[in-house]
Amino acid sequence: MHKQTIHDVELRGKRVLVRVDFNVPLDMEDNTISDDSRIRAVLPTLRYLIHAGSKVVVCSHLGRPKGKVVEELRLAPVAKRLSELLELPVTNTEDCIGPEVEQAISRLKEGDVLLLENLRFHPEEEQNDSGFARALSGLADVYVNDAFGAAHRAHASTVGVALYLPAVAGFLMEKEIDFLSKALTDPAPPFAAITGGAKVSDKLALLENILEKVDFLLIGGGMCCTFLKAQNHEVGQSKVEEDKLDFALDLTGKAAEVGVKLMLPGDVVVAESFASGVPFKIVSVSDIPESSYVMDIGPQTIESFSAELRKCKTVIWNGPMGVFEFAEFRRGTEAIARQLAELEATTILGGGSTAEAVGELGLADKMSHVSTGGGAALEFLEGKTLPGVAVLQDK
């Protein structure tokens, strides 16, 4: 990575403001965290700072409070879980700026950790307000961004603060950028990209950016219906983006021109209702009933996709193969995940729903890298510059 990291700055005795992505799912009934993977992901950075003798000041957003205090979105449960994982006390303030926060930081000793309250309780955070950024930066001597999941947002805590403090990357940020960059610039061939999810429009830039970099492009999920429709298949009641039919045809033609094997489902799972607990059946894409919804890829498609993946040394995957939230329509996603888990290859997963699916299947540790950034990973793979990365100091 061409940006400085925490290896490149003096840390002992310094107040270090660490931007993390603790936007974790909360169980509102008992105010507990249902998935702590985003907290675990930054532990290497926090432990390094602690052992280096820093006074660690952690900040994050949680949910969408829209610039006001929402009691259910306070970070107290996160502080509790972070304390358990670090096996040391983590102080939690009731705001993220102001005199009380400054006093709490003044009491920190080397190796102590403090977690600021939800940044988005202040509207100025998402506005990238310079005054709010200065107030945050006044709390520290060094700024560390380890929130890859928020790096595509130009907010006060991801961009503004970096204008006032030495700004470097944490280990998670470094890992994310290194894995995703290598996939785009120097992948071990053969290289496959798997794309899914609901809409082609969400993946336009991704498809265009990776087309000439891959050997195989496998398209599933709801978005495959637009591609199937472009090839004159009827897709029943499934959503088709009519304004993207020409794009689908053009991409298919470009793939053929550059020697990329673009694969669509040959069979699919269909149901009469877009719901769980309804009858379903497997049909050829040539025989999708007019009254049905496409809900998942079929077994023949699973095998044909898997056969190509078994040849690969690099795979990136963004978007589930079916309606994963319904148990009977997660088989395609599960089968692809299990196939990737068996490969002797670099496997990189981006996108929140893909990461969630693999996590639920207990296969995350079988992948080379599961990105913690949904939108950020997608924008990076689209070739966009992430503002939260751009502002970090160059090596």
Sequence and secondary structure as in RCSB ss.txt:
>XXXX:A:sequence
MHKQTIHDVELRGKRVLVRVDFNVPLDMEDNTISDDSRIRAVLPTLRYLIHAGSKVVVCSHLGRPKGKVVEELRL
APVAKRLSELLELPVTNTEDCIGPEVEQAISRLKEGDVLLLENLRFHPEEEQNDSGFARALSGLADVYVNDAFGA
AHRAHASTVGVALYLPAVAGFLMEKEIDFLSKALTDPAPPFAAITGGAKVSDKLALLENILEKVDFLLIGGGMCC
TFLKAQNHEVGQSKVEEDKLDFALDLTGKAAEVGVKLMLPGDVVVAESFASGVPFKIVSVSDIPESSYVMDIGPQ
TIESFSAELRKCKTVIWNGPMGVFEFAEFRRGTEAIARQLAELEATTILGGGSTAEAVGELGLADKMSHVSTGGG
AALEFLEGKTLPGVAVLQDK
>XXXX:A:secstr
  B BGGGS  TT EEEEE      EETTTTEES  HHHHHTHHHHHHHHHTT EEEEE   S  TTS  GGG S
HHHHHHHHHHHTS EEE SSSSSHHHHHHHHT  TT EEE   GGGSHHHHTT HHHHHHHHTT SEEEE  GGG
TTS  TTTTGGGGTS EEE HHHHHHHHHHHHHHHS  SSEEEEE SS STTTHHHHHHHGGG SEEEE TTTHH
HHHHHTT   TTS   GGGHHHHHHHHHHHHHHT EEE  SEEEEESSSSSSS EEEEEGGG  TT EEEEE HH
HHHHHHHHHTT SEEEEES SS TTSGGG HHHHHHHHHHHH SSEEEE SHHHHHHHHHTT GGGSSEE S HH
HHHHHHTT   HHHHTS B 
